[in-house]
């Protein structure tokens, strides 16, 4: 029995691709015959065999991130991406084996997207390596040894997190596409789709940054301060909506929205966020913050009420999911089926909600000097439903 286990363990032990096969791969690399390189590697990579780090690096830098726009290049880059994902699935990257670094990521993000056609595929691959390693390190209790800790820790490399926010703002506002305004409408639509894809991927990086250190609550507060300052420079409401709606981390979105309402509140309060504080925001909300776009008055109120609904949705998710606790503590709470931790200020009476809803309706009628527009009316109705629902946490 022991001999069988030893033989089985030896058979399953991973090792580099055999030298003879690797020579065939190397010859295609030397000749820049990329399709041949990918075909050979796709055949050779298995549960048992993995490519050397320099070969995988070549696939990333020379093939996936090639600036070439020649015929068939897009298919080659897709094949490169599929190969990298196969390698990642069979032999997940660690801090020792990962083939990208922050310098490469910065270089890729700082150039116009059209200069590097494979950028989105690279981002998808990079996020996959981060995510897989992050989840594995959580399971083994060594998150401090993760790739994410090395590149997205608010404690160790907050400058990197700030860079992600800068890239996000650039993608959301279309700054990276400003030199391509003469493109056909079809091409513009493709760019918009790409920008949304990049936005979601970059938002995922911020979510990981929130979780990777010991206190997600502290990290979210720190990141939210930077986002809030940047959000004021997003010129159009549609762009601000995209930024907030694509936020993958409810704790972070809650912190950002809390800052928005803190600055839009005629009577600010320093109390920790709770349902009572959200109701306070509703009772004293104003339009103190100004943006670059010139929306009509009712549209500005429509935006602020939309943000109020987002705040309530995120707050409910935070409380139910124990998101203010560290990832390790959260796992234990979920295993124990622990009840949500409520503050004393999370208990509010139904009559208070009704009075606040009536008050905001009356206030808006006076401010707008007309009947409340239907989009605002719908948001107020949703707000009331969310407040009543929050009482049942």
N, C-alpha and C positions, 0 to 999 in steps of 0.2 A: 504493500500500500504506500509506504514512504517513497519507494522507488518510483511508483506511478506519479505521485504528486510532484516529485522532483523533476521528472521528465516533462510533465505537463507545464510546470512553471518555466522550465528552460525553453519549451516550445513557444510559450506565449511572451517571453521576454523580448522587448522591442530592441531593434538595432538599426544602424544606418543601412541604407540601400547598398547591396553588395558592390564591390569595387568595379567589377566588369560592367555591370549595368550603369553604374555612375559614370564610367568613361563615355558611354554612348550619350548620356545626358550632357556631359561636359562638351563633347564635340559639337552638339547642336547649339549650345550656348556660345561657343567660340565663333561659330559661323552666323550668329544672330538669326538662326532658324527657329523662331519662337514657337511655332506650331509643333515642330518636332520635339522641342523641349517639354512642352506641355503634355503632348501625347505619351511620351516615354514616362514622365513622372506620374501621370494619371494611371498608367498600367502598373508601375512599380510600387507606388505608395499603398500600404496595406496596414492591417493591425500590427503586423510584425515589423515592417520596414518603414522608416521615415527618412526624408531627405536631409542632408547636412544643412546647418543654419545658413551658410553662404549661398546655397542653391535656392532656398526659400526666399532669401533676401533678394536674389537676382530676379525671381519671379515678381516680387512686389515692386522693386525699384525700376527694373528695365522693361518689364512687360506690362504689368497692371497700370503703372504710372507713366507709361510712355507718352510723350507729347505728340506722337505721330498721328496724322489724320488720314492715312492712306486707306485704300479700299481693303475691307476685311479686318481692319484693326479693331473695330468694335467687337467682333466675334471672338477675336483672339483674347481681348481683355476679359470678356465674359468667361472664356475657358480658363483663363488665369485665376479669376475669382472663384470658379467652381473647384479648381484644384486646391486653392488655399483653404477653402471651406472644408474640403475633404481632409486635408492635413490637420486642420484645427479639430475636426470631429474625432479623428482617430488618435491624434497626438496633441492635445490641447497645449497652447503656449503657456509658459511660466515666465517669471522675471528673468530667468537665465536663457530661455530659448526664443522669447518674443523677437520678431524681426523688424519691428518699427520702433522709433523713439520719438520724443517730443519735437526734436529738431526737424525730423522728416515731416511730421504732422503739420508743424508751423509752416514749412516751405510749401506744402500742398495747399494749405488753406489761404495763404497770403497771395497766391496768384489767381488770375481770372479763371473761372471754372472751365471755360472753353479751351484753355491752354493745357488742361489735364483732363481729358475725357473720362478717365477712369476714377475720378475723385470720389464719386458717390460709392462706387464699388469698394474702393479702399476704405472709406469711412465705415461701411457696413462690416467689412472684414475686421477692422480695428476694434469696433464696438463689440463684435462677437468674441474677440480674444479677451477684451476687458471683462465682459459679462461672464463668460465661462470660468475664467480664473477667479473672479469675484465670488461666484456661487460656490466653487470648489473650496476656496479658502474659508468661506463661512462655515461650510459643513465640517471642515477639519479644524476650525477654531484658530486659524492663523491668518486672519485678514490683514495683519500688519506686514505680511510677506507678499501681498498681492501686487499685481501690476498697477491696479488702481491706486494703491497706497503710494506707489513710487511716482505717479504722474498727476494724480488728481486730489491729493490730500490738502485740505485747507490748512492743516498744521504745518506741513512741510513745503508745499509748493503752490501757494495761493495765487501766485502770478500766472500759473498755467490755467487755473480756473477763470481768472479775469480774461485771459486770452479767449477761452471758449465763449464767454459772454460777448466779447468784441466780435467774434466770428458770427455769433447768432444774430446780433444786431445788424451786421452787414448783410447777412443772407435775407433776413426778414424785410429789411428796407430796400433790398434790390441793389445795394451799393456795388456789388460785384458785377452787376450786369449793366452798369451805367454807360459803358462804352459800346453797347450793342443795341442802341435804341432804333436803329434803322433795319433791324431784322424783320422778316415777315411775321405776321400775327401767329402763324402756326408755330414758328420757332420760339416766339415769346411764350406761348402756352407751354411748350416743352420746358423752357427755363423756369417758369413758375412751378411746374410739377417738381422739377429737380430741386428748387429752392425749398419747397415744403418737405421733401425727403431729407434734405440736409438739416433743416430745422429740427425735425423729429430726432435725428441721430445726435445732434449736438445737445438737445434737451436731455437725452438719455445720459450723456456724459455728466451733465449737471446733477442728475439724480444720483449717479454713482458717487459724485463728489460729496453730496450731502451725507451719504451713508457710510463712507469708507473710514471715517474717524470714530472716536468713542461717543461723541455727542452729535447726533444729527440735528438736534435743535439749535445748537450753537453754530454749526456749519451753515444751516439754512438761514439763520439770522445774518451771518457774515456775507453770504452770497447775495441775499436779498437786498442788502444795502447797495451793492454794486449794480445790481439789476435795476433797482428803482431809479438811480441816477441816470442810467442808460435809457430806461423806458421813456423818460421825459423828452428824449431827443428823437424818438420814433415819430415821424411827422403825421402819419395817417392812422385813423382809427382802425381800418381794416388790418393794418400791419400790427397794431397793438393787440387786437383781438387774436390774430394768429399766434403771436408770441405767448400770450397768456393761455390760450386754449390748447396749445401743443406742449405745455409744461407737463412733464412726465411725473414730477414729484409734487404731490399735493401739499406736503409740508412747506416746500419752497414757495409754491404758488400762494399759499395762505399768508406767508410772511410778506411777500411782495404786495399782495392786495391789502394787507393790514397797513402797510406803509402808505399806500395810496389813500386809504380812507383816513388815516391819521392826519395826513396833510390836507385832506378835503373836509375835515371836520371843524365846524365853527367853535366847538368846545372840545379840544383834544383831551384825551385821557391816557394815563400811563399804566392802566390796569392790564394784566395779562389777557390775552385773547380768550373770550368766552362768548356764549350766546348773549349774555347781558351786554357785553361790549359791542357786539355786532348790532344789537338793537339800539344801543347808544349812537353808533355810527348812522343808523337809519334815521334816528330822530334829529340828528344835527348835521346831516350831510349837506355839503355845499359844493361849489365849483371853484375852489381856490386855486387848484392846479390848472395851468394853461399849457396847451399844446400848440404846435405850429399850424395845424390844419384849422380851417375856418368853418367849422360845422355850425349848423343852426342850433339855437339854444335847446330845443327839445331833443335834438340828436345827442347833445352832450349829456343831458340827463338820462337818455336812453342807455348811453355807454356806462354811466356810473351805476345804474341799476343792474345792468348786465354783470358788471364786476361784483356787485353785492351778491348776486346769485352764485357766481363762481366761488366767492369767499365762503358762503354757507355750504356749498357742495364739498369744497376741500376740507373745511373744518370738520364736517361730519365724517369724512373719510379718515382724517387724522385720528379722531377720537375712537372710532370703531376699529381701526387698524393698529392702534398703539404706535403710531408713527413717530411720536416724540421720544420713544425709548430707543436705545441702541439696537442694532439688528440682532445681537445675541439675546438680549432681554426680551425682544419682541417674539422671537421663536419660542422661548419658554412660556410666555404669556399665551401664545396661540395654542401651544400643546396643552396647557392647563385649561384652555377655554375660558380664560379670565375675562371678567366683565370690563367694559370700557371705564377708564378713569375719568370721572366727572368732577368738575370743580363746583363749589357752591354757587358760583355765578352762571352755571350752565342750567340751573333750574329757573325757568321763567313761567309766569302765568299766562294763560291763553288770552285773558282780557288785555294784558299789556301789549301783546302782539297785535290784537285787533285795533287798539288805540293808535299804535305806531303806524299801522297800515292806513288807517283813516287819516292820520296826521300828514303822511307823505302825499296822499292823494289831494288833500286840501291845499297843501303847500304848493304842489306842482300846478294846480289850477290857477292859483294866484300868481305864481311866477310867470307861467306861460300865457296867462290872460285868455285862455281858451279851454275847450274840453281836452282832456288828456288823450293824446294820440294813441291809436290802438297798439303799436309796438310797445309803448311804455305801460299801457294797461295790462298787457300780457305778462310783462316782466314783474309787475307788482303782484299779479295773481300768483305767479310762480314763486315769488318771494314769500308770500303768505303760506303757501303749501310747504315750502322748505322749512320755514320757521316752525310750523306745526309739527312737521315730521321730526325735526331736530329735538323736540320735546320728548320724543319717544325713544331716544337713544338708551 
